[in-house]
Amino acid sequence: MPDTARPAPLPVVLLHALPLGSLMWRAQARALRARGHTVLTPDQRGFNATPLGAEPPSLDTVADDVAALLDEHGIQEVALAGCSMGGYVAMAFLRRHPGRVRALALFATRATADTPRAAAERRTFADLILDDTRRDHLVAGTTPLLLGAGTRERRPDLVEEVLAMAKGASPEAVAWAQRAIAERADSLPVLRATDLPALVVTGAEDELVAAPDAVATADALPRGRLVTLPGVGHLQPLEAPDEVTDLLTTLLDDATTPDRNGYGTC
């Protein structure tokens, strides 16, 4: 008789956005653990209890941190999901540790490198966040833009929560991360070589990643699926937690069910 045993749940790594920490994934982590998945939600270098270290800014360093975390837990292959900065880390991980990813989800992120102007703006932000006289104004002015206009109007509680997270982030960690992101490589080539179930999610009200960037990212993935969430901005796991959980659940089921085909068809 054929073996009809259900495959073991695939471990999941959820990578957070800047300047937040792993708590932004709390709804998805709770739901996926309830389904039997091992879920790791690491804080990037310098965030919460994770030491910043002395290494120069590089997303490759963060990607290697993720690989070391998997080794520590005895995990070889995972489903990898990242939001914004977490998506950049996920793509760096694909480049450096390609055989360890079984499924990929990219939220509010772009595959291309920064333009010279965008990279310069990140470095300026990194300098300003370290200035004690300008930090509060900078955080108050930029952080709400992480949320969609509709979310800002409907969910003042979430705006305050995200602001509190941003204000609690280490300025040195934020500066390090901004400089690392500014130096990141173009990831379109690595995505074109990533033939696995993949999901690209964009918010219809995202003011930081334009829709054409999300389309280009999804198009680069041989089995990529593009989803646009209405009324949602840059922080989709917080703004639309149930929808994001459902998308991740479908992706995980596809990655562990051999006879499911056509995931990349929109």
C-alpha positions in Angstrom: 0.0 0.0 0.0 1.3 3.5 -0.7 2.5 5.5 2.3 -0.2 8.1 3.0 1.4 9.5 6.1 1.3 13.3 6.3 4.7 14.9 5.9 6.3 16.5 9.0 5.5 20.2 9.2 8.2 22.3 7.6 10.1 24.5 10.0 9.6 28.3 9.4 11.8 31.3 9.9 10.2 34.7 10.1 12.5 37.7 9.6 11.4 41.1 10.8 11.3 44.6 9.3 13.3 47.6 10.2 13.1 49.1 12.8 10.9 46.5 14.5 11.8 43.2 16.1 10.5 39.7 16.0 7.3 40.6 17.9 5.8 41.9 14.6 5.3 38.2 13.6 3.5 37.2 16.8 0.2 36.4 15.2 1.7 34.2 12.5 4.1 32.5 14.8 1.3 31.5 17.2 -0.9 30.2 14.4 1.8 28.2 12.7 3.0 26.7 15.9 -0.6 25.6 16.5 -0.3 23.7 13.2 2.8 21.9 14.4 5.5 24.0 12.7 8.7 24.8 14.4 8.8 28.6 14.1 12.0 30.7 14.6 11.6 34.5 14.9 15.1 35.8 15.4 15.9 39.4 16.2 18.5 40.8 13.9 21.8 42.0 15.3 21.4 44.8 17.8 17.6 44.4 18.2 16.2 43.4 21.6 18.6 41.0 23.3 20.7 40.2 20.2 24.2 41.7 20.4 25.2 44.0 17.5 28.7 42.7 17.4 31.7 44.4 15.8 31.3 43.2 12.2 30.9 45.9 9.5 27.4 46.3 8.1 26.4 43.5 5.7 23.3 41.6 5.0 25.5 38.6 4.3 26.5 38.6 8.0 22.9 38.6 9.0 22.1 35.7 6.6 25.0 33.7 8.1 23.5 34.5 11.5 20.3 32.8 10.4 22.2 29.8 9.1 24.0 29.5 12.4 20.6 29.6 14.2 19.3 26.8 12.1 22.5 24.7 12.9 21.9 25.4 16.6 18.4 24.0 16.3 19.5 21.0 14.1 17.4 22.3 11.2 18.6 21.8 7.6 15.7 23.1 5.5 13.1 25.8 6.1 10.4 27.9 4.7 11.8 31.4 4.8 9.7 34.5 5.1 10.8 38.1 5.4 9.2 41.5 5.6 11.0 44.6 4.2 14.5 44.3 5.7 13.7 40.7 6.5 13.1 40.1 2.8 16.5 41.5 2.0 18.0 39.1 4.5 16.0 36.2 3.0 17.4 37.0 -0.4 21.0 37.2 1.0 20.3 33.8 2.7 19.2 32.3 -0.7 22.4 33.5 -2.3 24.7 32.1 0.5 22.7 29.0 1.6 20.5 28.1 -1.4 20.0 24.4 -0.5 18.4 25.2 2.8 15.2 26.9 1.6 12.1 24.9 0.6 9.7 27.8 0.3 10.0 31.5 0.1 7.7 34.4 1.1 8.7 38.1 0.5 6.6 40.8 2.0 7.0 44.5 1.2 10.4 44.1 -0.3 12.2 44.6 -3.6 14.8 42.4 -5.3 16.8 45.2 -7.0 19.7 47.0 -5.3 19.3 50.6 -4.2 19.9 53.3 -6.7 22.9 55.6 -5.8 20.4 58.2 -4.5 18.4 55.7 -2.4 21.6 54.3 -0.9 22.8 57.8 -0.1 19.5 58.6 1.6 19.9 55.4 3.8 23.3 56.5 4.9 22.0 59.9 5.7 19.3 58.4 7.8 21.8 56.2 9.6 23.8 59.4 10.5 20.7 61.2 11.7 19.4 58.4 13.8 22.6 58.5 15.8 22.1 62.3 16.5 20.5 62.7 19.9 19.1 66.1 18.9 17.3 64.8 15.8 16.4 61.2 16.5 12.9 61.7 18.1 11.8 64.0 15.3 13.1 61.6 12.7 11.4 58.5 14.2 8.1 60.4 14.7 8.1 61.6 11.1 9.0 58.5 9.3 7.6 55.5 11.3 3.9 56.1 10.6 4.6 55.8 6.9 5.3 52.1 7.5 1.6 51.7 7.8 -1.0 52.3 5.1 -3.1 55.4 5.1 -6.2 53.4 5.9 -4.5 51.6 8.8 -3.3 55.0 10.2 -6.9 56.2 10.1 -8.6 53.0 11.4 -6.0 51.7 13.8 -4.4 54.5 15.9 -3.6 51.8 18.5 -1.4 50.0 15.9 0.3 53.3 15.0 1.2 53.8 18.6 2.4 50.3 18.9 4.7 50.6 15.9 6.0 54.0 17.1 6.8 52.4 20.5 8.7 49.6 18.8 10.6 52.1 16.7 11.5 54.3 19.6 12.7 51.3 21.6 15.1 50.1 18.8 18.8 50.7 19.4 19.9 53.7 17.2 23.2 51.9 16.6 21.4 48.8 15.4 19.1 50.9 13.1 22.1 52.7 11.6 24.0 49.4 11.1 21.0 47.9 9.3 20.4 50.9 7.1 24.0 50.9 6.0 23.9 47.1 5.4 20.7 47.5 3.3 22.3 50.4 1.3 25.2 48.0 0.3 23.0 45.0 -0.7 23.4 43.3 -4.1 20.8 43.0 -6.8 19.0 39.8 -6.0 17.1 39.3 -9.3 19.7 36.8 -10.6 19.4 34.6 -7.4 15.6 34.8 -7.6 15.6 33.6 -11.2 17.5 30.5 -10.1 15.1 29.9 -7.2 12.7 27.2 -8.5 10.6 26.6 -5.4 7.2 27.6 -4.1 7.4 31.4 -3.7 5.1 34.2 -2.6 5.5 37.9 -3.1 3.1 40.1 -1.2 2.6 43.8 -1.5 0.2 46.2 0.2 -2.0 48.4 -2.0 -1.2 51.3 0.2 2.5 50.7 0.6 4.3 54.0 0.4 7.8 52.6 0.4 7.8 49.8 -2.1 6.1 50.5 -5.4 3.8 48.0 -7.1 6.2 47.6 -10.2 9.0 46.6 -7.8 6.8 43.8 -6.4 5.8 42.7 -9.9 9.5 42.5 -11.0 10.3 40.5 -7.9 7.5 38.0 -8.5 8.2 37.7 -12.2 11.9 36.8 -11.4 10.8 33.8 -9.4 10.0 30.7 -11.6 7.2 29.7 -9.3 6.4 33.1 -7.9 2.9 34.2 -7.0 2.1 37.9 -6.5 -0.6 38.9 -4.0 -1.8 42.5 -3.4 -3.5 43.1 -0.1 -6.1 46.0 -0.3 -6.1 48.6 2.4 -2.7 47.6 3.7 0.7 49.3 3.7 4.3 48.2 4.4 3.8 46.1 7.5 1.4 43.5 6.3 1.9 40.9 9.1 0.7 43.6 11.6 -1.9 45.3 9.4 -3.5 42.1 8.0 -2.4 39.3 10.3 -5.1 36.8 9.3 -4.6 37.2 5.6 -0.8 36.9 6.0 -1.3 33.7 8.1 -3.5 32.2 5.5 -1.0 33.0 2.7 1.8 31.4 4.7 -0.3 28.4 5.4 -1.1 27.8 1.7 2.6 28.2 0.9 3.7 25.7 3.5 1.1 23.2 2.4 2.3 23.6 -1.2 5.9 23.0 -0.2 5.1 19.7 1.5 2.5 18.3 -0.8 4.2 16.7 -3.9 1.0 16.5 -6.1 0.1 20.1 -5.8 0.9 22.0 -9.0 0.5 25.4 -10.5 1.2 27.4 -7.4 2.9 30.1 -9.5 -0.3 30.6 -11.6 -2.1 33.8 -10.6 
